[in-house]
Each structure stands twice: as C-alpha cells, then as structure tokens.
Amino acid sequence: MVNDIVEEEIDLREYLKVVWKNKLLILAVFLISLISSGFYSFFVLQDEYQTDAKLSYVSNQKISLADAIEILKSQPIIQKTAAQDGEASKNEAISTLSSLKVENIGNTNQILLQLKGNKPEMMKKYFGQYIEVSVDELNRKSLEKSQSDYPRLKNLSVLYAKQREEINAELKKGLAEEADFEIARLRNLSLIAARFGYKDKQLEIEYKIADLMSIKEEGRIYTNSAQQLIQSNPELILLNSRLNSIDAKLADLQAKMMELENPDSSVNNTTSNVVELLTPPTDPTVIGPKRSLNIAIAAVLGLFVGVFAAFFKNYMEGSASK
C-alpha cells in the first residue's frame, strides 16, 4: 500500500513537471483563447435586443385560444404586416419578424408576444405594426364567423317559433279543459251558496267563474288564475316550463341576430373581439450577448486545451526519443 502511494506521488510530480516544462505553451494557448474571445465578443458580436407585448384573450365561441395563437404565428399575418410599407421594405420586415415568439402565459388568458433582434429601430417599427395587424385580423375573422352564423340563427329562430306555437296551443287546450272542470266545481258551489243565502260568497264564486271563462275563451295563460290552474296539473307545469325555455331561447337568438344586423355597433364589436392589447410593446432593451461569460468560458477552455497540448507535445517528444 505504501508503494502505491509513492507511485502516485511520483506520477503526480511527473505531471506537474510536464505542465511546468510547457508553461509557455499553456500560457500562449490561454492568452490566444482569451484575447480571441474578447475581440470577438466586443468587436464582432452585435448587441441583441428584446421587445415584448401582451394580449388578453377574450373568451370567444368562434376562435379558441389555441387557434388564436396559431393565427398570430402564421405567415399570412407576418406577410400582411410586411406589405404595409410596400415591396421595398417587405424583405426587411419579414427578416425582422422571423424571430417572433408567440405563447400562452401559463394557464391564464394572456398571450405573450416577444421579438428578438439586433436592429432596435426596425424591431420597434415592425413589431408595433404586427400587433395592430394581428389584433385587427383576429377580430375581423371572429366577426366574419359570427356573421356567417346569421342564416343558422334565423333557421333556429323559425324552428323555435314553430315549436312555441305547438306547445302554446297544447297548453291552452289543457288549460281550457282544466278551466272546464274548475268552472263545473265552482257552479255547484255557487248553487250551494245561493241555497243557503250566502250572497257575498256567491258573488265571489261567480267572479272566479267569469275569470275562468275568459281564460278558456281568450286563451290567457299569464293571469294569476291561469297560473294557479297550471300549478295544479303536472302536465301543464311541464308544458309551461317548456314554453318559458323556448321563450328564453328565442329572446337570445333575437338579440344575437340584432347584433349581426348591425355590424358597426359598439356592442357587436365588443362581443366579436378575440384579443385586446393588454400591455403595449416595450422599447427594445439589450439582453446580450453576455460578453463576460463568453470570455470566462473561453479562458477555461483555453486552459484545458493548453494543458492537453502540453501533454500531447510531451508524448510526441517521448515517442520520438525512443
């Protein structure tokens, strides 16, 4: 075991001798790497800038959040932005926007737009134009899809109106039958009241009978008496519930159709929007390159390469002497 330790000390001493013997080579490689990295970092590499903005996705049945992000990434949006200043600057705009990044921020309804490059003035110009074009394009697509729904909404409205007529007729028929039973019962009570001389009670019953006759003959279903009759019969309750449900659907359809009939109204513009600008584009700021880090990495690599060159040189010299 002692012999092993001695051999290790000898080996380590030999390694140090090789390093010391070739210290100038190691130093030369180290300095060349350091100076080259410094020159490249400070005189060749250009500053890299970043600008970003945030959009807020508005819950929309026409365009989902994932589809909105894909549209924002698509070439047609970039091409439309690039074409705003004419053919002369089109390639310049496309090149500037080539590093555009679009992504959803976590599990929120926010969309991050980020652009990197080394020409801050162009980035600021074309990024701002891109945001205007993309927001307008997304909202326009949503409005077009909404307007294309008008025939479907119209057909649904006609269908619901027909169903309403059928249910209303069935409800009135059932209500009339229920009113007949109640009228017959009240007439018997009226005869009894007249027999015993309860004139006030008889007048009250006759008033109820007249009210029920108007329900039966005129089909009035929204009076208090009619609603009491409906609540006393499970079948009529179900028909009345279906009628109220259809009325609500018809009102909703009519509201949507009115919005589509007035595409320039502020209400319609609000409901058809997909995205809104949450945070305007920031001024391009320098994010790189990290020159100090580059030089440090180059220095470490230069040192390792220098040591490797020293041992390689020592090996070749040893091989030649044999």
PEJOMO-V422921 format. One record per residue. N is the residue number from 1. RES is the residue in one letter. OMEGA is omega in whole degrees, 0 to 359 (999 if undefined). Layout:
n:N res:RES omega:OMEGA
n:N res:RES omega:OMEGA
This chain:
n:1 res:M omega:178
n:2 res:V omega:179
n:3 res:N omega:180
n:4 res:D omega:180
n:5 res:I omega:179
n:6 res:V omega:180
n:7 res:E omega:179
n:8 res:E omega:178
n:9 res:E omega:178
n:10 res:I omega:180
n:11 res:D omega:180
n:12 res:L omega:179
n:13 res:R omega:179
n:14 res:E omega:179
n:15 res:Y omega:180
n:16 res:L omega:177
n:17 res:K omega:179
n:18 res:V omega:180
n:19 res:V omega:181
n:20 res:W omega:180
n:21 res:K omega:184
n:22 res:N omega:183
n:23 res:K omega:180
n:24 res:L omega:178
n:25 res:L omega:180
n:26 res:I omega:180
n:27 res:L omega:180
n:28 res:A omega:179
n:29 res:V omega:180
n:30 res:F omega:181
n:31 res:L omega:178
n:32 res:I omega:180
n:33 res:S omega:182
n:34 res:L omega:182
n:35 res:I omega:180
n:36 res:S omega:180
n:37 res:S omega:179
n:38 res:G omega:179
n:39 res:F omega:181
n:40 res:Y omega:183
n:41 res:S omega:187
n:42 res:F omega:186
n:43 res:F omega:181
n:44 res:V omega:181
n:45 res:L omega:177
n:46 res:Q omega:176
n:47 res:D omega:176
n:48 res:E omega:183
n:49 res:Y omega:177
n:50 res:Q omega:173
n:51 res:T omega:180
n:52 res:D omega:178
n:53 res:A omega:179
n:54 res:K omega:174
n:55 res:L omega:176
n:56 res:S omega:179
n:57 res:Y omega:178
n:58 res:V omega:181
n:59 res:S omega:189
n:60 res:N omega:182
n:61 res:Q omega:184
n:62 res:K omega:182
n:63 res:I omega:181
n:64 res:S omega:179
n:65 res:L omega:180
n:66 res:A omega:179
n:67 res:D omega:179
n:68 res:A omega:179
n:69 res:I omega:179
n:70 res:E omega:178
n:71 res:I omega:179
n:72 res:L omega:180
n:73 res:K omega:192
n:74 res:S omega:179
n:75 res:Q omega:179
n:76 res:P omega:179
n:77 res:I omega:180
n:78 res:I omega:179
n:79 res:Q omega:179
n:80 res:K omega:177
n:81 res:T omega:182
n:82 res:A omega:183
n:83 res:A omega:184
n:84 res:Q omega:182
n:85 res:D omega:178
n:86 res:G omega:184
n:87 res:E omega:185
n:88 res:A omega:183
n:89 res:S omega:184
n:90 res:K omega:181
n:91 res:N omega:179
n:92 res:E omega:180
n:93 res:A omega:180
n:94 res:I omega:179
n:95 res:S omega:180
n:96 res:T omega:183
n:97 res:L omega:183
n:98 res:S omega:181
n:99 res:S omega:181
n:100 res:L omega:179
n:101 res:K omega:180
n:102 res:V omega:180
n:103 res:E omega:176
n:104 res:N omega:180
n:105 res:I omega:178
n:106 res:G omega:179
n:107 res:N omega:181
n:108 res:T omega:176
n:109 res:N omega:181
n:110 res:Q omega:179
n:111 res:I omega:179
n:112 res:L omega:173
n:113 res:L omega:185
n:114 res:Q omega:181
n:115 res:L omega:177
n:116 res:K omega:179
n:117 res:G omega:181
n:118 res:N omega:177
n:119 res:K omega:188
n:120 res:P omega:182
n:121 res:E omega:179
n:122 res:M omega:179
n:123 res:M omega:181
n:124 res:K omega:182
n:125 res:K omega:187
n:126 res:Y omega:177
n:127 res:F omega:177
n:128 res:G omega:178
n:129 res:Q omega:180
n:130 res:Y omega:181
n:131 res:I omega:179
n:132 res:E omega:181
n:133 res:V omega:185
n:134 res:S omega:179
n:135 res:V omega:179
n:136 res:D omega:183
n:137 res:E omega:179
n:138 res:L omega:181
n:139 res:N omega:177
n:140 res:R omega:179
n:141 res:K omega:179
n:142 res:S omega:180
n:143 res:L omega:178
n:144 res:E omega:179
n:145 res:K omega:179
n:146 res:S omega:181
n:147 res:Q omega:178
n:148 res:S omega:179
n:149 res:D omega:186
n:150 res:Y omega:178
n:151 res:P omega:180
n:152 res:R omega:179
n:153 res:L omega:179
n:154 res:K omega:179
n:155 res:N omega:178
n:156 res:L omega:180
n:157 res:S omega:178
n:158 res:V omega:181
n:159 res:L omega:180
n:160 res:Y omega:179
n:161 res:A omega:179
n:162 res:K omega:178
n:163 res:Q omega:180
n:164 res:R omega:179
n:165 res:E omega:182
n:166 res:E omega:181
n:167 res:I omega:180
n:168 res:N omega:179
n:169 res:A omega:179
n:170 res:E omega:179
n:171 res:L omega:180
n:172 res:K omega:179
n:173 res:K omega:179
n:174 res:G omega:179
n:175 res:L omega:178
n:176 res:A omega:178
n:177 res:E omega:179
n:178 res:E omega:179
n:179 res:A omega:178
n:180 res:D omega:179
n:181 res:F omega:182
n:182 res:E omega:178
n:183 res:I omega:179
n:184 res:A omega:180
n:185 res:R omega:182
n:186 res:L omega:178
n:187 res:R omega:176
n:188 res:N omega:178
n:189 res:L omega:180
n:190 res:S omega:178
n:191 res:L omega:180
n:192 res:I omega:180
n:193 res:A omega:180
n:194 res:A omega:181
n:195 res:R omega:182
n:196 res:F omega:175
n:197 res:G omega:178
n:198 res:Y omega:186
n:199 res:K omega:179
n:200 res:D omega:179
n:201 res:K omega:179
n:202 res:Q omega:178
n:203 res:L omega:179
n:204 res:E omega:180
n:205 res:I omega:179
n:206 res:E omega:177
n:207 res:Y omega:178
n:208 res:K omega:179
n:209 res:I omega:179
n:210 res:A omega:179
n:211 res:D omega:180
n:212 res:L omega:178
n:213 res:M omega:178
n:214 res:S omega:177
n:215 res:I omega:182
n:216 res:K omega:186
n:217 res:E omega:185
n:218 res:E omega:178
n:219 res:G omega:179
n:220 res:R omega:185
n:221 res:I omega:184
n:222 res:Y omega:176
n:223 res:T omega:180
n:224 res:N omega:180
n:225 res:S omega:180
n:226 res:A omega:180
n:227 res:Q omega:177
n:228 res:Q omega:177
n:229 res:L omega:180
n:230 res:I omega:183
n:231 res:Q omega:180
n:232 res:S omega:183
n:233 res:N omega:182
n:234 res:P omega:180
n:235 res:E omega:179
n:236 res:L omega:177
n:237 res:I omega:180
n:238 res:L omega:179
n:239 res:L omega:180
n:240 res:N omega:178
n:241 res:S omega:178
n:242 res:R omega:180
n:243 res:L omega:179
n:244 res:N omega:179
n:245 res:S omega:180
n:246 res:I omega:177
n:247 res:D omega:179
n:248 res:A omega:179
n:249 res:K omega:179
n:250 res:L omega:179
n:251 res:A omega:179
n:252 res:D omega:179
n:253 res:L omega:180
n:254 res:Q omega:179
n:255 res:A omega:179
n:256 res:K omega:180
n:257 res:M omega:178
n:258 res:M omega:177
n:259 res:E omega:182
n:260 res:L omega:177
n:261 res:E omega:178
n:262 res:N omega:185
n:263 res:P omega:182
n:264 res:D omega:182
n:265 res:S omega:181
n:266 res:S omega:179
n:267 res:V omega:181
n:268 res:N omega:179
n:269 res:N omega:180
n:270 res:T omega:184
n:271 res:T omega:181
n:272 res:S omega:180
n:273 res:N omega:177
n:274 res:V omega:181
n:275 res:V omega:175
n:276 res:E omega:180
n:277 res:L omega:181
n:278 res:L omega:179
n:279 res:T omega:181
n:280 res:P omega:182
n:281 res:P omega:176
n:282 res:T omega:174
n:283 res:D omega:180
n:284 res:P omega:179
n:285 res:T omega:182
n:286 res:V omega:177
n:287 res:I omega:181
n:288 res:G omega:2
n:289 res:P omega:178
n:290 res:K omega:188
n:291 res:R omega:181
n:292 res:S omega:179
n:293 res:L omega:179
n:294 res:N omega:181
n:295 res:I omega:179
n:296 res:A omega:179
n:297 res:I omega:180
n:298 res:A omega:179
n:299 res:A omega:179
n:300 res:V omega:179
n:301 res:L omega:179
n:302 res:G omega:179
n:303 res:L omega:179
n:304 res:F omega:179
n:305 res:V omega:179
n:306 res:G omega:178
n:307 res:V omega:178
n:308 res:F omega:179
n:309 res:A omega:180
n:310 res:A omega:179
n:311 res:F omega:178
n:312 res:F omega:178
n:313 res:K omega:179
n:314 res:N omega:178
n:315 res:Y omega:180
n:316 res:M omega:178
n:317 res:E omega:177
n:318 res:G omega:178
n:319 res:S omega:182
n:320 res:A omega:182
n:321 res:S omega:177
n:322 res:K omega:999
